[in-house]
């Protein structure tokens, strides 16, 4: 959606509510000039947080979408996620856990994708695995996983499984930035996830009982073509270019 379309939508919702621009400005704690600028599609000088405040005052959610002609953005973002899937598959195969794992299950009523749903028949243990290449909003990450756990039992029963317990495993791509993000929310994560990677490895060998785990996943590749799981947070300047700047 382009800037003009965004402005027209904001204006249409405001008018439907019977609000003046000044009413919307007051509700969003911005100036009337800002509301006018948004409705005219002049978003270049409007901070994203301001646009979200104006939209939120109308009970409209403002999101950001990127479109590019040169790069396939969806494929670029999905590469790390696919690499995590492959790494997890190798992990399950190597440990011979006995769990049947299904990838990318979807609940059609909510369109909420479950990255991996693992089932252990002898103990009737169901495991919801959430793969994250990057930690951006920790509260949203945990909330999304909680919703998927609540849906997992229904999805499992539709596939003929009758779970006795439903567990969760938040698996994060190993990177310095993801580690820092996890440390910043250490207290909250410690209460929600009581099992680490070492304990989870033991659980996978002998599933049983409900667990909620968090651990970091590294690529097992040791070749020059090692795949990147987490997105690159910083682009380093080539050595020769740094030398030029230093002169």
Secondary structure, 3 states (H helix, E strand, C coil): CCHHHHHHHHHHHHHHHCCCHHHHHHHHCCCHHHHHHHHCCCCCCCCHHHHHHHHHHCCCCCCCCCCCCCCCHHHHHHHHHHHHHHHHHHHHHHHCCCCEEEEEEEECCCCEEEEEEEEECCCCEEEEEEEECCCCCHHHHHHHHHHHHHHHHHHHHHCCCCCCEEEEEEEEECCHHHHHHHHHCHHHHHHHCCECHHHHHHHHHCCCCCCEEEEEECCCCCCCCCCCCCCCCCCCCCHHHHHHHHC
